[in-house]
Amino acid sequence: MILVAAIALPLIAGALLPALRLKQGARLAYMLGVTLVTSALVGVLLFSPEVERLDLIRFNEFLVVSLHLDGMGKVFAALAAFLWPLATLYASEYMQLHRNQESFFAFYTMSYGITLGVAMSANLLTLYIFYEMMTLSTLPLVLHGGSPRAISAGLKYLYYSLGGAAFAFMGMVYVLYFGGTTDFQWGGLFQHIARPHTAQLQLGYLFCFLGFGVKAAVFPVHGWLVPASVAPTPVTALLHAVAVVKAGVFSVMRATYFSFGVSILAGSYAQYIPLALAAFTIVYGSTMALKEKHLKRRLAYSTIANLSYILFGVLLMTPAGLAAGLLHMVFHALIKITLFLAAGAYMEKCHLESIQDLRGLGKNMPLTSLVFVIGGLALTGIPPLLGFVSKWALASSAVAQGGLLPYLGLAALIISAILTGTYMMVPSFMLYTGKRPPGAPEITPMGLPFQLTLIVLGLSLLVFSFWNGPLIDFLTRAASGLA
């Protein structure tokens, strides 16, 4: 029942929040309490030796809504359980002067439960249901504020998501028709299927990839992500770290290794087309980030590139590639939420948006600037920081696999690393060079929630840079179906 409680608690608590009409202090205690209890429940599940499957709704013998937590699910659930309380703490200060806080925190908390539902899904049907619920819960967060830019971004997010839902649904129909079930099984459901059906299943996988690829922001279905950065920074940070885009890449992992299976995909167009799209997206996202002058939008383009880093590892369709993809999923989440929350501190406390406006802020905001620089170095892949560890694993997996597309992907990784070094180091240098221009807005002091969140995240980047062996061991076992 802990599986149900971990998902239901934030869903119910978030839905009840507007009706409770709590004052600001009580609302903060309520939200943090719900989030921390939910994360504690996830912690219990993570350290349980075995979590039994739980069937919730049985439509018929083929369609069952079920929950389970295996090694892959534990990785995604742990990521959400660690990052959500920190982002909620940050949001408690960030949203103080914003309107409609009740509705904001209601959907913010409900999204936590839905994200855990994606992690704890036992089959493709359950994952699909939570995946689409995530669109409904995060859309109001993108629309928050009601400005023309927010409405435009929200509609674009909705249209792309509806298209992705249609493609993913078609892929699920292929799984159900040929497999007789949507249950996740390591190695896939079609390891011994007759050859005449293989071509049809490969088409079904391509539908599934494009559908889930919308939230993973793979080219050409990436167009919603950068406009969505108009949302409040706590939303953008989680959206880029775990809540939406990581749900997309996690769903691709499930479809590839637990539904269709690499035995029918590897060496076919169903592998080559997605792999080529991922390699192109890596370079495209990095190039666009280099051109972008708006701080949050630059980080958003960077996310597009790094999501395809993960997909590149997954689409190598080897245990080493999957392990590298999982590692970069974890490390990129930590790095990107740190960068977005630091960027949000600049924007909220200094009232700036352009990268040019960062000049000279290193002395005025030393904590934020130090954390931002550490995150920028880690994203670039400077050794021995954690970004280097995961990128090296991806490159090593590509070399071990061999072949034209893996080598082209490796070249894309190298090009992207050079571009990343440029677009992240420029704002980092600006922080410590020059002076703030005359007439610049006065800097508002940072409160304890901002400071505590940035300190914890900055320390986490350093800890995982120098102590990552147990995590890598677990991800390696999970990628081989042993965890």
N, C-alpha and C positions, 0 to 999 in steps of 0.2 A: 504493500500500500504506500510505501514511501515514494515509489515512482509517481503515483497519482498525486500525492500531497505536494511534491516538488513542483509539479506543473500547475496544479489547481490553486495553490496558495496565492501566487502572484496574479493569476487570472481573476480570482474572486476578489482579492484585496484591491486590485486596480479598478475593477468594475464598481466596487462599493465606494471608492474614494469621493467622487463628486457628491454622493448622497450624505456623506458624513459631515461635510462643511466644516472641516477642521481649520483652526487658525494656523498661521505659518509654522510656528514652533512645533505644534502638535502634529501637523502634516509631515514635517521633516522626520520627527521621531517615528511616526507610523510607517513612512516609506522606507527609511533605513532599517527599521525592525523587520518589516516584511522581507526585504531583500536579503538581509543577513540570515534570517531563519531559513529562507529558501536555499541560500548557499550552503548553510549547515546541513540541510537535508541532502543536498547533492554530495557534500563531503562524506556523509554516511554511506551513500551508494557507491562512491568512488573506492572506498576502502572495504566494501563488502566483497568477500571472495567470489561470490556468484550471485547475480541478480536474476531471479526467475522471471520468465515471460508472463505478462498479464494481459489477457484478452478483455477489452472493454466493450466493444460492440461487434456483434456477429450478424452481418447482413445475410450471408449465406455461407456455404462451405468454402467458397473461394475468396470472399471479401470480408476481412476481419480487421477491425481497428485494434491494434495491439501495441504494447509497450515492452521494451527490453533495453538493457544497457550492456553493450559489449565493449571491447577495447576501443574501437573507433568512436563509439558514442561517448565513452568516458573522456576522450581527448576534447571533444567539442563541448561537452557539459562542464568540464573543469575550467575551460577557457571562459565560458560565460559566467560561471560561479565566482571566479576571481575578479573579473573585470566589471561586472555589473554593480556590485556595491561601491567600488571606487568611482565609477561614473555617476552613480546616484548621489554620492557625497559631493562631488564636484557640482552637479546640477543644482544642489540645494542652495549654493551661493550664486551660481550663474543666473538662475531663474528668479531671483529675489524681486527684481523690478519688472519682470515680464507679466503680461496679462494671461488670464486663463490657465493658471497654474494647476488647478484641479484636473482639468481635462488632460493637460500635458502629462502630469505624473501618473494619471490613470492609464493612459495608453503606453507610457514608458514602462510601467511595471507589468502590464499585461504582456508586453512584448518579451519580457524575460521568461515568463512561463511558456510562451509559444516557442521561443528559441530552444528551451529545454525539451519541448515536445519534439522538435526536429531531431535533437540529439538522441532522444530515447525512443524513437520510432523503431518498431520491430519489423516493419515491412514498408514497401514503397507506397502503398495506399495511405498509411498513417502519416508517413513523411510528407506526402503530397498535401494532405489535409492541413497539417500544421504549416507547411510552406506557404499555402495560400492564405491561411489565417494571418501569417506574418505580414503579408501585403496590406490586409485590412487594418492591422494594429499600428503599422508604421506610417501608413499614408497620412493620418491626422497629424503625426509628428512633423512630417515634411511640410504640411500645409500650415503648421502653427504660425500664427502671426497674421495670416490672411492677406499679405501683400501680393501685388500682381506677380512678382517673381516667384513667391511661394506657391501661388495657385498654379502658375505655369509649370513649375517643377513638379508639383504633385500630380497634375494631369499627365505629364509625360511619364512619370514613374508608374502611374496606374495603367496607361496604355501599353507600355512595354511589358509590365507584369502580366496583364491579361493575355498578351500574345505569347509570353513564355509559358503561362499556365496551359494554354491550348496545346502547344508543342509537347510539353511534359506529359500532359494527359494522353496524347496519342502514343507516346513512348510507353506509358504504363499499360495501355491497352495491349500492345505487343507482348509485354511481359506476361500479362494475365492470360492472353489467348494461347500462347505457346507453352507457358510454364505451368498453367493451372493454378497459380498462386502468385502473390506479390511478396511473399516472405523473403527476408534477406538471408542469403546463404553464402558463406565464404567460397569464392570461386565462381559464383553465379549459378543460375538455375539451368543452364544449357550446356553443361560440359560434355554431354553425350548425345546431343540432339542431331537429327539427321541433316546431312549437308544441304538438301534442297531448301530447308528453312533458314539456313544461316544468313543468306542474303537479305531475307525479309527482316530478320532480327537486327542485322547491321543497320538497316534503314531506321528501324525503331529506336535503336540507340542514338542515332544521329538526331532524331526528333527530341529525344530525352536530353541530349547534350545541349542543343540549342535552347530548349525550354528552361532548364536549370542555368544555362549560361547567361540568361538575362540578368539574374541577380549576381552572377559571377562577373558581369560586365565584360564579357569577351566580345571583341569586335566581330560583327557589326551591330551587336545588340547592347552596346554599352552606353548609348546616348542619354540615358536617364540619370546616370550617377553624378556627373559633375554639376548639373543644375540643382540636384538635391542637396548640395552643400549649402544652400540658402537656409536650411533648417538650423535651429539652435545648435551650438557646438556640442553639447552633450549627446544630442541625437546623431550628429554627423560622426562623432567619435565612435559610438557603438555601431552605427550603420557600417562604418568602414572596418571595424575591428572584429565584430562577431555577429551582430544581430541579423544582418541581411546578406551582405556579400559573402561572408564566410559560410552562411547557410547554403548559398549557391554552390560554392566549391565542394562543400561537404556532401551535398546531394549528388553532384557529379561523381564523387568518390563512391558513394553507395551504389549508384546505377552501374558504374563501371565494374566494380569488384564484387558486388553482392547481389546484383540482379541479372545483368547480361553476362558478365564474366569475360575475362581477357582471352579465354580459349577460342571464342568466336569473333573477337574484335581485333586482336593483334595481327598486324600485317595486312589489314584490309583498309578500304577507304574510310571505314568507320573510325579507324585510328588516325589515318593520315590527315583527313580534313580537319578534325579538331586540333590535332597537333600543330598543323600549319597555322591555323587561326590563333592559337595560343602564342606561337613564336612571333607572329606579326603584331599581336596586341602588346607584347612586351616592349617592342621597339616603339610602336605607336604611342602608347601611354607615356613612356619616358620622354619622347620627343615633344609631345604636347605639354608635359609638365615643365620642360625647359622653357617653352615659349610663354607660359602663363605667368602673369604678374600679380594676380590675386593670391594671397597666401593659402586660403582654404582650398581654392580651386586647383592650385598647384599640387597640394597634397592629395586631392581627389584624383587627378590624372595619375599620380604616382601609384595610387591604389589600383587603378585599372591595370597598370603594368605588373604590379606585384601579385595580383590575383592570378594572372596568367603564368607567373613563375610557378605558383602552386599547381595550376592545371597542367603545365608542362611536365612536372614531375609525375602527376597522376597519369597522364596520357602516355608516358613511356611504357606503362602497363607492365612494370616489373615491381617486385616487392621493395627493391632499393629506391625506385622512383617514387612509389607511394609513401615510403617512410620519409624521403626528402620533402615531398609535398606537404605531409603532415607537419614536419618540423618547421617549414617556412610558414605554414598557416598559423602555428602558435607564435613564432617569433615576430612575424609581421603584425599580428594582432597587438602584441605588446608594444612594438615600436610605433605603430600608426596611432593607437589611442593616445600614447604619450605625446606625439607630435601634434595631434589635433587639439588635445586639451591645453598644451602649451600655447598653440596658436590662438585658442579661444581666450586664454588669459590676456594675451596681447590685445586682441580685438575688444574684449570687454573692459579692460582696465586702462587701455591707451587709446581706444576708439580709432583703431587703424584697420585697414584691410589690405593695403598694398605692401609688397615685399620691400619697396623702397623706404617705407615708413619705419622699418625696423632699425634703421641706422642709429647707433649710439645707445640702444636700449639695454645693452648688456650690463651697464653700470647701474641703471635705474631699476632693473628687474633681474637681479643676479641669479636667483633660484630658477625662475622660468627659463632664462637664457641658457644656463648650464644644462638643464634637462633637455631643452630643445637641441642643443649642439650634440649631446650624447645620442639622442634619438636620430639626428641627421647622420652622424658617423655610423651608427648601427645600420641604418637603412642603406647607406652607400655600400656597406660590406667591408669596412675597414677592420682588419684583424687586430685583436682577437675578439671583437664584439660579436654578438649573437647573429647579426645579419650575415656576417662572413661565414659563420658555421653552417647556416641553412643553405646559402647560395653555393658554398663549396660542395655540400651534399648533392644539390641538384646538378651541378656541373659534373661531378664524379659519376652520377647515375647515367647522365647522357653519354659520357665517354664509354662507360661499361656497356651500354646498350649498342652503341655504334649505329651506322646508317646515315643516310642523307639528312632526314628530318631531325633526328637527335643532334647532329652536328650543326645544322642550321639554327636549331634552338639554342645550342651552346654559344654560337656566334651572337645570337640575340641577347643572351645573358651578358656577354662581355660588353656589347654596345650599350646595353641598358645600364651596366655598372658605371661606365664612363659618364653617361648622361646624368645618372643619379648623383654622382659625385659633384657634378657641376650645379645641378638645380638645388641641391641641398646645402652645399658649402657656400654658395653665394649669400643666402640669407644669414647663415651662421657667421660669416665674416662681417657682414653689415652690422650685426649686433655689437661688435667690438671695435668698429672703425667709425671715425667721424663723430659728429655730434648731432643731437636732435635739432631739427630746424626751428628757428624762432617762431613763436606762435603756435607750437605743437600743443595739442590738448593735454591738460594736466593728467598725470597718472594717478589712478585711484588705488589705494593700498589693497593688497590681496588679503583675503580673510583666511582663516584656518582651514576651511574645506579645500580651497584651491591649493594651499601650500602642502597640506597633508597628502592629497591625491598625487601631486607632482613628485613629492619626495618618495612615496611608495613605488610609483611607476619607474622613476629614475633608478632607484635601488634594484628594482626587479630586472631592469635591463642589464645592470652590472652583474647581478647574481647569476642570471642565465647565460651570461657571456663566459663566466669562469667556472660554473658548476652546472653542466647540462648532461653529464653522463647518464644518470638514471632516467631522465626524460628521453634521451635518444634510444636507450635500451628498450624502454616501454613502447615507443613508437615503432621501433624495428619489429618487435613482437606483434604489435597490432597490425602492422602492414603485412605480416605473414599469416594472419589469422590465428595467432597463438595467444592473444590477450583478450 
